[in-house]
Each structure stands twice: as C-alpha cells, then as structure tokens.
Amino acid sequence: MTRETTKGVQLASGETGSSFLHRVLRETVGQFTGELGDAGLPDSGKTFKDTFGDALTRFEAARVASVRRVEIARHLDGLTRAAMSLDGVPLDEALKQALPAPSVQVHEGSSRGWELEVPLDGAVYRGRNVQTALDRLLDAHHLTRAAHQALSWLVTRTGGTLELTGERFALIGAAAELSPVTMLLEAGATVRWLDVKPPATFSGRLHTTMGGDDVLHEPRKVVAALKAFAAEGPVHVGLFAYAPGAGRELRLAAAMDAIVRAAGPQVVKSVSLYVSPTSPGEVQPEDLAVAEARAKAPAWWQRGLSGAGVLKGPGSYGAGNAAVARGPIALQGAAYQAAQYLTKLIASEVLAVDGLAGVPVTVSANVAGITETRSLSHPLFQIAFQGAPAFGVRIFRPETTRALSGLLMLHDLLNPEAPGAARPTVAGQEASKARALRSQQIHGGAYDLPWQFESAVRAGAVVGLGKRPDLLFRRARP
C-alpha cells in the first residue's frame, strides 16, 4: 500500500510503537486517575513492552466500565492525532494544504447485481441460503447475536441478490487481501480505487489514479482524490490499507483516520474498517457465558495444560457489559496493537459519537474473523491454525472473511437502525452508542475462551505441530 521512504507520516521523533502506546496510556491514566488508576499500568517502559497485552486489556476494561468512557476515548484520540506528523509538520495541519486532484482513469463496466455468496467449510452458500451459513456460525458461537441479526437483516432485505447501482465507494487500500472491492463492483457500485498497487483486472465502474496512491507518503493527494470523487455528493469511505513492520501499520492507520477528518462531511458519507479479534474487544454477554461454562468443565487435556501453566487465565478482564477479551498477541508487537486500539477501536468510537466536524456520519467498525492471510504467514501462526479447532476457534479463509465482513459492513451502511448509523447522539447516551458499535463481531470463537487467547495460540501450536510438523520448517512469506 506504500512506497517506504524515510519521510511521510511519522511518529514523534525517537518513539517506537511500544514507547508511544505506553506514553499515551500513561498520560491518560494521569488525566483520569479515578477511572483508570486501578488498571495497573506499569511505569517501566520495559515492563510494559514485555506485558503490553495484559496492561492494555486491563486499561480497556477499566475504560469501558467508566461513565467517562467516551471522554477518555476523546483524550486518547487527541493524543494519538497530536503525535503524528507529515514531513515534520503536524499531520492534521499538513492535510489542510489543498492539492489538485490526480489524473484519473475511468473504467465503465456493467453489472446485473451480485448474488450473495459465503464459502464455508467446503460448501458455498448462495442467495437466501446464506442464512444457513449464518445460523451455523451462530450455533458454534463464532459470531455474536448482534452480527447474526445484522447479516440476517441483509439477507432478507436483498432477497439474496445485492444491488448497489448508484452507490459510490472510495476504498483506501483497495488491493488489500480482505478488501470488499470485488463484491462492490459486481453489485453495481462505482468504486474509487486508492492504492499503490493497481487492480489486476478491470470490472464494473472503477476509477483509478494514474501512477497509484501512496497514503503514507502522499496523503494530501489522497484527500484531493477523495474530494474530486465526491464532487456530486458524499461517498462511502473504506479504510483497508495495511503494511506490516517498522510501525507502518500504526502510521498507516493514523494517516487514513486523518485523511477522513481532513476530507470532512462534505466528502465522507460513511467510514468502514475491520477490527482484529486479537485486539482488546468487548466480550458480549452470550460469549462471556460460554467462556464461564467452559472454565467449569474443560476437557481433560485442557485441564492438564492449565495445571502445567501452558493455558493461562483469565480470558477476559472485567465483567458483564464491561468484560474485555485478553486478545493481544505479543508476536504481533505493540505497534500493531497501538494501530488496532488507538486508530481503530478508539478512533471509530469517537467518530461514531461525535461525527465529522459535528456532523453525524455512519461508522462500521466490526471485529473480523482470524483469517489465514499473508500477514499471518509466520510458522507459529500456521502451526497454531492446525490446533485451533481443538479450542473451538475457527480460522477463516480469506474468501469467507471477505464475504462475511463485507456483507456486515453493507448492513451498517444500508440499515438506518445499525449501531453506527448517522444520527445525532442523544446526551447521556454516548456510552450506549459506543458499546453498541462494538457488538457486531465475527470472532470465530476467540472471545469464548476462558484462557488468554495468546496462551491458547501457543497450546494450539503444540496440537498443530503433531498434525503438521512440516510447518515448523517453513519460512514466513514476505
């Protein structure tokens, strides 16, 4: 998604992803001591780096339990935005500089609508039969009731065939592995492709930039491209760009968030993004009940692994409507977690409650399933994927996540009663709206565990190694 250089969107000088996340959390604890003081955030940067999964989850559990939940989110969001710069200039300030729109190629295809299609467990469910796949996932506790209800609404509303003629989408990171671009084009939408990588094939109504779009190093040009595409009215904006390593995921996510804010409500009709289940997600009551039941009656081998200290608890911190999954994985790094938490979970919550420049905007920010993408090609993950079913955890294929998360996104944009639908936030209801925004999850069972997800991954690797020892000797794909 980016052409990496030493310039572009950067963190404040001298900060790593870990030190940045630690500083932001510490400063927020100092500002909200009464609400967050018991979260046990380490003072030492080294201790935080070694234990950031626990520290961040405890912090988030304290935040969501507080009546000042959204106020704390605004503070975190402000600190994050203030830390970003573009070529030495504060990012928000730099994006105010107007640039001419880039040259565009327009490809006008046609579409007759797209029949809903969800591949799952070797079968492909189409049209109204997609409901069967949704019911199977609900029965397995692999998606929440809120997600099931939303997807079922879309199946009923469309009659099994999706028609998006007249809808306009700008996808930042259109070439990403989980991007819903193909679905949107085949359903008749007009799509603005924003990515360094050009589309391999052209279909439907597609607009592309000659030479590509570099979000991390030329975000002003992306703002200009969005404004030009929205000349006839606000458009749906999807934030799907991803570039791993060296803190790029954090800087890239922050850049996308800043681009949306710079474009404003005259350009942006809705904002969509996917949240990783390895973030500190809010556990829904039905999943908390499943985890508690499993803790009381584990399999004999799970009891043995727990006794040996391989499986570690708890699986979540907090209780009731304030339970937060201990989902972060150390191998992914603190910078990855900062991107997921600060520039996705927190930023989307603030955007859903406050809107853009005070104007309500629709927000779709749902948990997507753990997916066997290129970014998870590390041998440990590949081995753990083989053992995941033993813990009731599903690892999705990319085509399944593209279908399910893409359809869930469309529900949020088409249903005026969706949790993040654009409507003024009633005073005193900010926390309720924020909580509802986080309720639609396709977590694949990751939030049903009575143990820390990271310890289950390691235990799953032990199980998986017995099934596929050859994976131990595979090199991670770039």
N, C-alpha and C positions, 0 to 999 in steps of 0.2 A: 504494500500500500504506500510505501515511502521510498525515496531515494536517500539513503542515510548519508549525512554530512555532519560536520561539527556545528553547524548553525541550525536555525529553525526554532521550533518550540522547545524550550528547555526549562528545567527546574532551577531554582535559585542556586547560585554558584556554591559548589562544594557539597551539595546534598545528594545522597544516594536515595533510592526508593525507600529503604528501611529508615534512614535518619529523617527523611521528610515525613513519612507516616507517623513515626514516633513523635516528632515535634508537633505536628498538627493535633494529635490526640492529647499530648501533654498540655498544650496551650488551652485546649478546650476543657480539659479537666480543671485547669486553673480558673477558667471563667465560670464553670458550672460545678463547683466543688460539692455542693449539697446534693446534686443529682448523680454525679459521676465519681465522687471521691471514694466510694466503696468498690469500684471496679477493679482495683488492684493493678493499675497500670505501672509497670516497672519504671523507675527513674533512670536506670542504666540503659544506654543505647545498646550495649552488647547483649544484656539480658533480654531486652525487647526483641532484638534480631533473632535470638535463639528460641523465643517463646511467643512470637507475634500472633500465632493462631489463637492461643488461649487468651492473650491480652486483648486482642481486637474483639473476640466474641464476648468476653465479659463486658467490655466497654459498650458494645452494641446492645447487649441485654439490659444494661443499666439505662441506656438512652431510650429504648423503645418502651421501657416501663415508666418513664418520666412523663409528667404532664407537660413538660417543656420540650418534648421530643422534637417537634418541628423547629423550635427556636434553636436547639442545639445543632440540628441539621443545617440551618442557615449559617450558623457560625462556622461549622466545618467547611461548608461550601465556599464561604468568603475567604477563609484561609487558603483553600486549595487554589482558587482563582487568582489570588494575590501572589502566589508563588510561581506562576507561570509567566514566561517572557518569550518574546519573539525577537531574535537578534538584538537582545539587550534592552528591549522596550517592553513594559508590562503588556501581556498578551491582549487583554481587553482593550487597552488603549491603542495598540498597534492595529487591531482589526477595524478601527474606526476609519482608517485610511482607505478611501474609495479607489478601486482599480477598475479599468474597463473589463467587460466580460470577455472571457476567452472565446476563440473561434470554435464553432460547434459543427459537428456533422450530425445530420438528422437522417434516421433510417425509418421509413414508414412502412410497416408491415400490417398484417391484419390478424384478427383473432375472432374465433367464434365462441369464446368462453372456455373456461378450464374446468373439467370435471374433477371434483375433489378426489385426492388420491393420497393414501397413507400406507407406505410399506411397513409391515410389522411382522417379525418372526417368520420370515419366509413367505408371507402372503401379502397381497396388495388389495387394500380395501378401497373401493371407489364409490363415488356418488353418495347416496344416502347410507350405504353400507359402512361408511367411515364411522358411523355411530357405534358399530360393533367393536371396532378397534378402541374407541374411546372408553367403552364400557369395560373392556378387558383391562385397560390400563388403570381404570379406577378400582376395579376389583383387586388388582395387585398392589394397590396403594402407590402407584408410580406417578400419579398426578393428583393434585388436590381437587376437592369438590368444586371449588370456585373455577378452576381451569376446565374441569369436565363440563360444568354448566355453561361456561362461555363458548367452548367448542361445539357443544350440542346446539346452542342458540344459532351458531353459524351454519351448521348442517341443515337445521330447519329453515332458516331464513333464505338460504341459497337454493334449497331443494336438491342439493348435490352438485350444482354447477355454479361456478364463480364467474361473475360478470363485472368487470371493473372499468368498462369503457367510460371515459370522461374523468377518471381519477388520475391524478398526477403525483408521482413519487420521485424524490431525489434520494438516491442511495449512496451515502458516503461509505466507501468500502464495498462497492457493488460486486467486486470479484471475490469477496471473502467466501470461504468454503461453506458457510451456513447462510449466506445471503439469500433472500427470497426472490431474487430478481427474475428467475425463470418463471416462477408461479405468477408473478405480477404481469409480466409481458404476455404470457399465454392467456391470462384472464382479460386482456384488453387494455390494461393501464398504460399510460405514457410514462416512461422511465428516463430520468436523467442519471446517467452512469457517471459516478465520480470516483475514480481510482487511477493509480499509476498504471495498472495493468489493463490493457484494452480488452473488450469482450472477444472471445474466441469466435463466436458466430453472432450474426445479427438476426433477430426475430422480433416481431411486434414493433411498437412505436418507441424507438430508442434514440436518445440524444447523448452524444459523447463529445468530450473535449479533444481537439486535435493536439496530440502530444501527451495527453493524460493529465491527471490532477494529483498533486502532492500535498496532502493535508498537513503533514508535519512540517514541511519547509516552505510551503506557499499557501498558507491558509487564507490569506486575503483574496487570492484568486478563486478559492472555493466559495467564499462569501459572494464574490461578484458573479460567479456562475449560478449560485442559488437565486440571487436577485433577478438575474436575467430569465431564468426558467420560470420564476413566479411572477412574471410581468402581468399575467392575466388573473392572478389571484394566488392566495396562499396554497402551499403544496405540502404533502406528507414527506417528512424527512426521516430517513432511517440511518442509524449510526452503527455500522457493522465493521468498520475498519479494524484490523488487528495486525500488530507487528511485534513479535516477541523479542525479549532480550534487551539488555542495556537500558532498562527502564522505558523502552519505547512504548510499551502498552499503556503506561501511565500518561506519558506525554501526548500520545496519540488520542487517548480518550479525552484528556483535558482539552486538546485542540478542537475535537468535534463538539464538545459542550460549548466552548467559547464561540465557535462558528455559528451555532444555533442562536446563541444570545445576541451575537452581532447582527445576524440577519433580521431578527425581530419578528413580531406577529404579522407584519405585512407580507412576510415571506413564508413563515412556518405555520402550517395548519395543525400538524401533529408531530410528535417526536417518538420514535420507536427504537428500542435496543433490547438486547438479550443479556440476562444476568447469569453468571456461572453458579451452579449449585455448590461449588467449593468456596463460596463467599459466606459470611455470617447471615444466613437467611432466616427470616421469621418462620418458626415452625407452626403450622396450622394445628388447631385442636385435634383433628382426627389423626394426624400423623404423630402428635405427641402421645395420644392414647395407644397407638400401635407400638411405639418405642417403649412405653411403660410396660405393655403386655409382654414384649419380647425380653425385656430385662428380667421379668419374673419367671420366664420359662425358656431359657436359652437352650440350644442344642448342647449335647454333652461335650462336643469338641469346642464349642464356643465358651462353655463354662471352663474348660481346661485352659484355653488361650487367655481367658480373663484372669484366671488364677496365676498364670505364668507371667502376667503383666504385658502380654502382647496386645490384647484388646484392652484399651483404656477408656474410662468414662470420665465425665458424663458425655452423652451425645449432644447435649444442649445445655445452655445456661438460662436461668430464669424459669418462669412457669406460666401456665395459662396462655393468655394473649400476649405475653411478653417473653416467650421462650425463643431462643435464638440458637440455630444449629452450629455446632462446633465443626464447621465445614472446611476451613482453610487448610491447605496442604503446604508444608514447609518447602517441598521441592519446587513449587511454582514461584516462590520468592515473595518478599514483602512488597516489591514494586508492583507485581501482578495484583496482589491483594489491595494495594492502595488504589489501583485503577478500578477494580471491581467495587470497592467500598465507597471511595470518595467521589469518583467521577461517574459512577453508575447508580449505585443504591442511593447515596445521599443526594447527588445532583438531580436525579429523576424525582425524588421525593419533594425537593424544594420546588422544582419546576411544576409538578402536578398541583401543589398547593398555591403557589404564588403566580404562576403563569409567566409569560414573557412581557416584560415592561408593564406588568399589572393586567395584561390581557389574558384570559383563560386560554389554555392550549391543551389539547388531548395528549396524554402521555401513555405509552405502552412500554412497561419495563418488567417483563416476566422472567422467571427462572426457566432456563432451557436445560434439557437433559444432558448428562455427561455423554459426550459424543466422541467417537473414535476418529478425531480429526488429526491433521498433520501436526498440530501444536501439542498433541498428547502422544507423540511417537516415541517418547523415552521408554527404554526397555522396562523400567519398573512399572509404568502405567500399562504397557502392553501385557505384562505378566499378570498384573492385578486384575485386568479386564477379564482374564480367563477364570479367576476365582470369585469375581463379583456376584454371580448368581447364587453362590452359596450363602451370601448375606442378604439375599432378596433385592439386590441392586441391579438395575438394568443399565447396560451400556448401549447407547443408541447408535445406529448407523447414521452417517451424515444426511442421507436422503430422508430418513424418518424425522430427524430434528428439523430439517428444512421445511418439511410438510407441517408438522405439528406446531412448531413455534411460529411459522409463517401464518398459519390459519388463526392461531391465538392472537397474533398481532392484528390481523384483519378484523377479528371480532372487536378488539378495543377501538379500532378506528371507525367501525361502522355502527356499533351499538351505542346510542346516546346514553344508555344507562351503565356503560362499562365503568369500572372503578376509576380509571384515569380520564374519563370523558371531560371535554372542555366545558366547564360550568363554574361560576363563582363559588369559592369556598366559603361556607357559612361560618361566621365567627364562632369559635368554640368547637368546631368540627374538624380542625386541621389534622389532629392525630388520627381520627377515624378514617379520614380520606387517605392519609399516608399508609395506615395499616391495610386498608382495602387494596391499595395499589400493589402491595407485596403478596397478596393472597393467591394469585394465579401462578401455580408452579408446576412444571413438568420435571420433577426432581428424580424420577426413576428409582425411588426408594432410598436415596441418600439421606433424607431427613426423617426416615423411620427407624434409624439405628439408635440403640441405647448406648453406643460407644462413639468415641471421636471418629469421625469419618477417616481421618488420616491413619489411625491405627487399624481400621478395617481395611484400608487400601494395602497396608503392609501385610496384614494377615491374609488378605486375598491374594497377594503376590506369592505367599507360601503355597496356598492351594493351587494357584495358577501354574506355578513352576512345576508341580507334579504333572500337570496336564500338558504343558508346552515348554519343556526345558530348553528348546532351541531358541526361544525368545530372549534368553539371557545373553546370548552372544550376538544379538542384532544391534546394529548401531542406530541411534536416533536419526530420523530423517531431518534434513535441514528445513 
